Amino acid sequence: MDPRFTEILTSLLKFLGDGAITPQSSLRDLGLDSMLAVELLFAIEDEFAIALPEEAINDTTFATAGSLWAAISSAVEAQHGTAARP
């Protein structure tokens, strides 16, 4: 996962504390609610200059850091022709 992505998550997840974000981290367990999900979506789209496809904006995508990162990486590749940094 890209450091920019984990930085965005760290700034928004109120229950993260001093913990580390891993691909398996449950975003809901770390405090992501529907309002924060919208804020997170805007921050991701701004930072990575992408628009997540509508079909990717769902509970499954936003379940874990890894599932969200997979959607971001896919959108970056589709929209910019290059893979996002791991």
Summary of the structure (lengths in Angstrom):
residues: 86
radius of gyration: 11.9
end to end distance: 4.6
largest distance: 35.6
contacts: 233
relative contact order: 0.20
helix: 51%
strand: 2%
